[in-house]
Amino acid sequence: MELNDRIDQAVQRSGNGMQTQTEQQPLLLTKDWKPSADYRVYAGGREVNVHCSEGTSFAIIVCPAAEELVLEVESAAAFSRAVVRPLSTGITPSAVGYKLRFAVRAGHKLSVELDGSAKRPLLLFVQAEESAKPDANDPRVHYYAGGRVYDAGRIVLRSNETLYIEEGAVVRGTVVAEDAAGISVRGRGVLDGSGWRGVRTSDDERRNMIRLVNCERIALEGVTVLDGDSWHVLPIACRDVAITDLNIITFEGTGDGIDIVGCEDVTVAGCFIRSNDDCIAVKAVGYFHPAGCKDVRNVHVSGCVMWNAPWGNALEIGYETSCETIENIVFEDCDIIRCEFEGWQSGGTFTIHNGDRAVVQNVRYDNIRIEDSQEKLVDIKVLHSKYSKDEERGFVRNIRFSNIHIVDGPFPVSVIRGFDEAHLIEDVSFTNLTAYGQLLRSANEARMVVELARGITFE
């Protein structure tokens, strides 16, 4: 079906442009909330809030899960062309004057970029309406209603408690929990940490937006986490963690998106991460709590959209690997829309930097599309780095890449390098690795440097 036909059908279904879930008009947020000066967005004919953050604008659009919704984006500046990423969505907007028009559905996490510039994009998070909300009067629920800005400070969750941030709410605060079970953070609102940017006097004052230690049965779902001053979502020594449909935007230099530290049985699905440092990192380290130096296993990341800029890596294991084993890690069906140039020779799209003693093994990357990788595509190393905690070096083995596709942007180099003859990189396979549709059949064709490694295969 052609785009215009789909738009016409969506308009008819919405009843003169009015979706049931988008009944809200732009909410009257208080305090010093600032709307975007760059964009206005209309969903199903109604204007929605466009938030302004450092370097970007973003809008959260909630709609029924099974329906398409027509968006109209109005730019404050003239433009000649527009791109909607990820390219895998197949969205080609129609443009008239200063306006774009296109159809979306729940689950789309989009970056609208004008005239090839990534400096002031519009991020659009199209999220499914919730089937049920918690009871605001339940004493186990920290409930923040929509339409307001709250200075919440430090929010402590105990076992069986929920933090609920309703659509249209902005909560300025952080979330912490320790030794808790059955906790959740959910909603369609914003958890905002931008007020702490640049005010700490030492690294000891770094605030994680969501830090959970020694917890189990955790559900993080639907909220937008905005611009804290350190790692943003940080489960440490946790088990049974489900991170779903989060949106993370950060411009902090050390602002990782999601750091999975010393955890087991973790799923990350359907998230958008725009970070200045690692988008998703798997680690074992005691920076924020000594419990973090535990083995990591059974981590599954799927259906995510990532923008790494400009420090760190898109999908990282390491550098801190101070445990015995990191294993059974899967990254699949993801879009890397940008992995910007770092300049210190450590940045990359798919990276394993084993800087400590761990055996990193049984890692799989599958069905991942890369639109802009400016430094390295693959960077797998055993090494001693400034982040290393252990004197003993570890191992990396049994790494599988399949259906990895460079679809746009530059063709980056790759590096696979062990530490010495006793600490080789072993058994790394590439199946259906392509660049612009061309199958890459060897390390040479893949622009890959291989040293102190064995069992590197292409097919």
C-alpha positions in Angstrom: 0.0 0.0 0.0 1.3 3.4 -0.9 2.2 5.9 1.8 -0.6 8.4 0.9 -3.2 5.6 0.8 -2.1 4.5 4.3 -2.3 8.1 5.5 -5.8 8.6 4.1 -7.0 5.4 5.8 -5.4 6.4 9.1 -7.1 9.8 8.9 -10.5 8.1 8.2 -10.0 5.8 11.2 -9.1 8.7 13.5 -12.4 10.4 12.9 -11.5 13.8 11.5 -8.0 13.5 13.0 -8.9 12.7 16.6 -7.5 9.6 18.2 -9.1 8.3 21.4 -5.8 8.2 23.3 -4.6 11.6 22.1 -7.5 13.4 23.6 -5.1 15.4 25.6 -4.2 18.9 24.3 -0.6 20.2 24.9 -0.3 20.0 28.7 0.3 23.1 30.8 3.5 22.2 32.4 4.6 24.5 35.2 8.0 25.7 36.5 10.7 26.2 33.9 9.7 23.5 31.4 10.6 24.8 28.0 8.9 23.7 24.8 10.9 23.2 21.7 11.6 26.3 19.6 12.5 24.1 16.6 9.5 21.9 16.0 5.7 21.5 16.5 4.1 18.1 16.2 0.5 17.2 15.5 -0.7 13.6 16.1 -4.1 12.7 14.5 -4.8 16.4 14.1 -4.0 17.5 17.7 -0.9 19.2 18.9 1.3 17.3 21.4 4.1 18.6 23.6 7.5 18.8 22.1 10.1 18.9 24.8 13.4 20.7 24.5 16.6 19.2 25.7 20.3 19.9 25.0 20.9 19.2 21.3 17.5 17.7 20.5 13.8 18.0 20.7 11.5 15.1 21.5 7.8 14.2 21.6 6.1 11.3 23.3 3.0 10.1 21.3 0.7 7.6 22.8 -1.8 5.7 20.5 -3.7 2.4 20.3 -1.3 -0.5 19.6 -3.0 -1.7 16.4 -3.6 1.6 14.6 -1.6 3.8 12.4 -1.5 7.5 13.3 -0.8 10.5 11.0 1.9 12.9 12.2 2.5 16.4 10.9 5.8 17.9 11.9 6.3 21.6 11.4 9.9 22.9 11.4 10.7 26.5 12.5 13.4 26.6 9.8 13.3 26.0 6.1 14.7 22.7 4.8 15.2 21.0 1.5 15.1 17.4 2.5 14.3 15.2 5.5 15.3 11.7 6.6 13.4 9.5 9.1 15.6 7.0 10.9 15.9 4.1 11.3 15.8 3.5 7.6 14.3 0.0 8.2 10.9 1.6 9.0 10.6 2.6 5.4 9.1 5.9 6.3 9.5 8.5 3.5 7.7 11.7 4.6 5.8 14.0 2.3 7.0 17.6 2.5 5.1 20.8 1.8 6.7 24.1 2.8 8.0 23.8 6.4 5.9 20.7 7.1 6.4 17.0 7.0 3.6 14.4 7.0 3.8 10.6 7.5 2.2 7.7 9.2 3.5 5.9 12.3 2.4 3.2 14.6 3.1 2.2 18.2 6.6 0.9 18.7 8.2 3.4 16.3 11.3 5.2 17.8 12.3 7.7 15.2 14.8 10.4 14.5 13.7 13.1 12.0 16.8 14.8 10.5 16.7 17.8 8.2 19.2 18.5 5.4 21.6 15.7 6.6 22.2 17.4 10.0 22.3 15.4 13.2 22.7 18.6 15.3 19.1 19.4 16.1 17.0 16.3 15.3 13.4 15.7 16.4 13.1 12.4 18.3 9.6 10.8 18.2 8.6 8.1 20.6 5.4 6.4 19.5 4.2 4.3 22.4 1.2 2.0 22.8 -1.4 3.1 25.3 -1.4 1.3 28.6 -4.0 -1.4 29.2 -4.3 -0.4 32.8 -2.9 2.2 35.2 -2.1 1.6 38.9 -4.3 2.9 41.6 -3.2 6.4 42.6 -4.4 5.7 46.1 -2.5 2.5 46.6 0.2 3.1 49.3 2.6 0.9 47.3 2.4 3.3 44.3 4.4 6.5 44.0 2.0 8.2 41.5 2.9 11.3 39.5 -0.1 12.6 37.6 0.2 14.1 34.1 0.4 17.8 33.4 2.8 18.9 36.1 6.6 19.2 36.8 7.6 17.6 40.1 10.8 18.2 42.1 10.8 14.7 43.6 14.4 14.3 44.5 15.5 10.8 45.6 12.7 8.2 45.2 13.3 5.0 47.1 11.5 1.9 46.1 11.0 -1.0 48.4 9.7 -4.5 47.7 6.5 -4.7 45.7 6.4 -0.9 45.1 5.8 0.9 41.8 6.9 4.3 40.6 4.3 5.5 38.1 4.9 8.6 35.9 1.8 9.3 33.9 1.9 10.6 30.4 2.5 14.3 30.5 4.3 14.3 33.8 7.9 15.4 34.3 9.5 14.1 37.4 12.8 15.6 38.4 14.4 13.0 40.5 16.4 9.7 40.7 15.2 6.2 41.6 17.1 3.9 43.9 16.4 0.4 45.4 18.5 -2.1 47.3 17.6 -5.6 48.3 14.1 -5.3 46.9 11.9 -7.6 45.0 8.9 -7.1 42.7 9.5 -3.4 41.9 8.6 -1.5 38.8 9.0 1.9 37.2 6.5 2.5 34.5 4.3 5.0 32.7 4.6 7.4 29.7 6.1 10.4 31.4 9.6 11.8 31.8 12.2 11.2 34.5 14.4 14.2 34.3 18.0 14.6 35.6 19.1 17.6 33.6 19.0 19.9 36.6 22.1 18.1 38.0 24.2 18.5 34.9 27.5 20.3 35.6 26.9 21.0 39.3 28.7 18.1 41.0 32.1 18.9 42.6 33.4 15.3 42.5 32.8 11.9 40.9 31.4 10.8 44.3 28.4 13.0 43.6 27.4 11.3 40.3 23.8 10.4 40.2 22.4 7.5 38.3 18.9 8.1 37.1 17.8 4.6 38.1 20.1 2.5 40.3 19.0 -0.9 41.6 21.3 -3.1 43.7 20.7 -6.7 44.7 17.1 -6.6 43.5 15.0 -9.2 41.6 11.8 -9.3 39.6 12.3 -5.8 38.2 10.2 -4.2 35.5 11.1 -0.9 33.9 8.7 0.1 31.2 7.6 3.0 29.0 9.2 6.0 30.7 11.6 8.5 29.1 14.8 9.0 31.1 16.4 12.4 30.3 19.9 13.7 30.6 21.3 12.8 34.0 24.9 13.3 35.0 26.2 9.8 34.9 25.1 6.2 33.9 21.4 6.3 33.5 19.8 2.9 34.0 22.0 0.8 36.2 20.9 -2.6 37.6 23.8 -4.0 39.8 23.8 -7.6 40.9 20.2 -8.0 40.0 18.2 -11.0 38.7 15.1 -11.3 36.5 15.2 -7.8 35.0 12.9 -6.7 32.2 13.6 -3.3 30.6 11.0 -2.5 27.9 10.1 0.5 25.8 12.3 2.9 27.6 13.5 6.1 25.9 16.9 7.4 27.1 18.4 10.8 26.0 21.6 12.0 27.4 24.3 14.6 26.5 26.5 14.0 29.5 30.1 13.0 28.7 29.9 9.8 30.8 26.2 9.4 30.3 25.8 5.7 29.4 22.3 4.6 28.6 21.9 1.1 30.2 24.7 -0.6 32.1 24.1 -4.2 33.1 26.6 -4.8 35.9 27.0 -8.2 37.6 23.5 -9.3 36.6 21.7 -12.4 35.5 18.6 -13.0 33.4 18.1 -9.5 31.9 16.0 -8.6 28.9 16.1 -5.2 27.1 13.5 -4.8 24.4 12.1 -2.0 22.2 14.2 0.8 23.7 15.6 4.0 22.2 18.9 5.2 23.5 20.7 8.4 22.5 23.8 8.6 24.7 27.1 10.5 24.6 28.8 7.3 26.0 28.0 3.6 25.7 24.4 2.9 24.7 24.2 -0.5 26.3 27.2 -1.9 28.2 27.6 -5.2 30.0 30.1 -5.0 32.8 31.3 -6.4 36.1 32.7 -3.6 38.3 32.3 -2.1 41.8 32.2 1.6 40.9 28.8 2.2 42.3 28.5 -0.8 44.6 30.9 -3.7 45.4 28.2 -6.2 44.6 28.8 -5.3 40.9 31.9 -7.6 40.7 29.7 -10.7 39.9 29.4 -13.0 36.9 27.1 -11.8 34.1 24.9 -14.3 32.2 21.7 -14.5 30.1 21.4 -11.0 28.8 19.1 -10.6 25.8 18.8 -7.2 23.9 16.3 -6.9 21.0 14.4 -4.5 18.9 16.3 -1.4 20.1 17.3 1.8 18.3 20.6 3.3 19.3 22.5 6.5 18.7 26.0 6.6 20.2 27.6 10.0 20.2 30.5 10.7 20.5 32.2 8.8 23.4 32.1 5.1 24.1 30.4 2.4 22.0 27.0 1.3 20.8 26.9 -2.3 22.1 29.7 -2.9 24.6 31.0 -5.7 26.8 33.7 -4.2 29.1 36.0 -2.6 29.6 35.4 -3.5 33.3 35.1 -7.3 33.4 36.2 -8.0 37.0 34.5 -11.4 37.5 35.0 -15.0 36.4 32.5 -15.3 33.5 30.4 -13.1 31.2 28.4 -15.4 29.0 25.2 -16.0 27.0 24.8 -12.5 25.7 22.5 -11.8 22.7 22.0 -8.6 20.7 19.5 -9.0 17.9 17.1 -7.1 15.6 18.5 -3.7 16.4 19.1 -0.5 14.4 22.3 1.5 15.0 21.4 4.8 13.5 24.6 6.6 14.5 27.9 5.6 16.1 29.8 8.8 15.9 33.6 9.3 15.7 35.3 9.2 19.1 38.9 9.8 18.2 40.6 7.9 21.0 40.8 4.6 19.0 38.4 2.8 21.5 35.0 3.6 20.0 33.0 1.2 17.9 29.6 -0.4 17.1 30.2 -4.0 18.3 32.8 -4.0 21.0 34.2 -6.4 23.5 36.9 -4.8 25.5 38.0 -7.5 28.1 40.1 -5.4 30.4 40.1 -7.8 33.4 40.2 -11.5 34.2 36.8 -12.7 32.9 36.1 -15.3 30.3 33.8 -13.6 27.9 32.1 -16.3 25.8 28.9 -17.3 23.9 28.0 -13.9 22.6 25.7 -13.6 19.6 24.9 -10.6 17.3 22.2 -11.2 14.8 20.0 -9.2 12.3 21.5 -5.7 13.1 21.5 -2.8 10.7 24.1 0.0 10.8 23.4 3.3 9.2 26.3 5.4 10.4 29.4 3.8 12.0 32.2 6.4 11.9 35.1 4.7 13.8 35.1 0.9 14.0 32.5 -1.7 13.2 33.9 -4.5 15.3 36.5 -4.0 18.0 37.2 -7.1 20.1 40.3 -7.1 22.4 41.8 -8.6 25.4 43.9 -5.8 26.9 45.1 -3.9 29.9 43.4 -0.4 30.0 43.1 2.5 32.3 39.8 0.9 33.5 41.4 -2.4 34.4 41.1 -3.7 38.0 42.7 -7.1 37.7 46.3 -8.0 37.0 45.2 -11.2 35.3 44.1 -11.1 31.7 41.0 -12.8 30.5 39.7 -14.6 27.4 37.2 -14.0 24.6 35.8 -16.9 22.7 32.8 -18.3 20.8 31.5 -15.0 19.3 28.9 -15.2 16.5 27.9 -12.5 14.0 25.1 -13.2 11.6 23.1 -11.0 9.3 25.0 -7.8 10.1 24.3 -5.1 7.4 26.0 -1.8 6.8 23.2 0.0 5.0 24.4 3.6 5.0 27.2 5.8 6.0 31.0 5.0 5.8 32.5 1.6 5.6 34.4 1.4 9.0 37.5 -0.7 9.8 37.4 -3.5 12.4 40.0 -4.9 14.8 40.3 -8.3 16.5 43.3 -8.5 18.8 44.3 -10.7 21.7 46.7 -9.8 24.5 49.4 -12.4 23.9 49.9 -16.0 22.8 48.3 -17.2 26.1 45.3 -14.9 25.8 44.1 -15.2 22.2 40.7 -14.2 20.7 39.2 -17.6 19.7 36.4 -18.7 17.4 34.7 -15.6 16.0 32.4 -16.3 13.0 30.8 -13.9 10.5 27.8 -15.2 8.5 26.2 -12.9 6.0 28.1 -9.8 6.9 27.3 -7.2 4.2 28.2 -3.7 3.2 25.7 -1.9 1.0 24.3 -5.3 -0.1 27.7 -6.8 -0.9 28.7 -10.0 1.0 32.0 -9.7 2.8 33.9 -13.0 2.6 37.2 -12.4 4.4 38.9 -10.2 6.9 40.5 -8.3 4.0 37.1 -7.6 2.4 35.7 -6.5 5.8 38.6 -4.1 6.4 39.5 -6.1 9.5 42.8 -6.3 11.3 43.3 -9.6 13.0 46.2 -10.2 15.5 46.7 -12.8 18.2 43.5 -14.6 17.3 42.5 -17.9 15.8 39.3 -19.4 14.4 38.2 -16.2 12.6 35.8 -17.4 9.8 33.6 -15.8 7.2 30.7 -17.4 5.2 
